[in-house]
Amino acid sequence: MSSTLAWINGTWGDPSELKLPLSDRGLQLADGVFETVLIRGGEPQLLQAHHARWRDGATTLGMAPPPSLEVLDPLLREAIQRGGLNDHSATARSRNTTERHGALRLNWSRDGAAGRGIQVPAGEPDPALHRFWLTLSAHQPSFAAVRTWISRHERRNATSRLSHCKTFAYGQAIQARREAIEHGADEGLLLSTTGELCCGSTANLLVQRQGQWLTPPLSSGCLPGVMRAQLLELGLAQEATIHAQPEPGDCWLLINSLDCRVVSAVDRHALTTTTQAEELWGALLKS
């Protein structure tokens, strides 16, 4: 797969050529929710969990439910076919080729039919006043070590509804990563308004301390990540308050549905990097 493909309103094409109305609230106001699903071995990974979070996010923001899994299934199958990602891993191995992966993004925005301004239509949310589209891009999961920088300018709001939904509004994450790069790091870490460490700009934080994996609680304002939930459900991690200063022997990871990266440094302080990030990430997908 060499490029990104997209679907909207029954039409497949290049995302740079397909059209989104200028009145769309997702475009104008970042008023929408999305999910990014890994395609591996020709199959969407943890799709039910992603769909549940997508639906819950829409409900939290007062939107109508996004398309059901039954509606999505034929579209996703066609996207995988068109993207050339339906070659299963066993076949790829038999041909001595690298298994191909994809990043599927499902978008659900509140339409702008009600006119300009931030007011949403009164009454029950109407699915007809929402818009769905998807994109599929080639993606190779990364397990490379990253240097991190704790943002001095951006904080995750522990009490905001938006913190618990995967919304279109990624300005804070963009600025946190920009700040990190300006300080010679690769990725930004965000503190919560509670003062504790919360997450990376696009990933959940995991800390291995004295043989136990720890992750910040949802009360910190971190996104309820799908891979994070897998770790908790399997009893492989537990919630705990994480402070900005690492403890001796700590190993930190940043994990999401597409990648799992070992943190080699926090604010230029070196960390242990002995954990097998790829093995942990792969085990969660198989569960």
Disulfide bonds with the S-S distance in Angstrom:
none
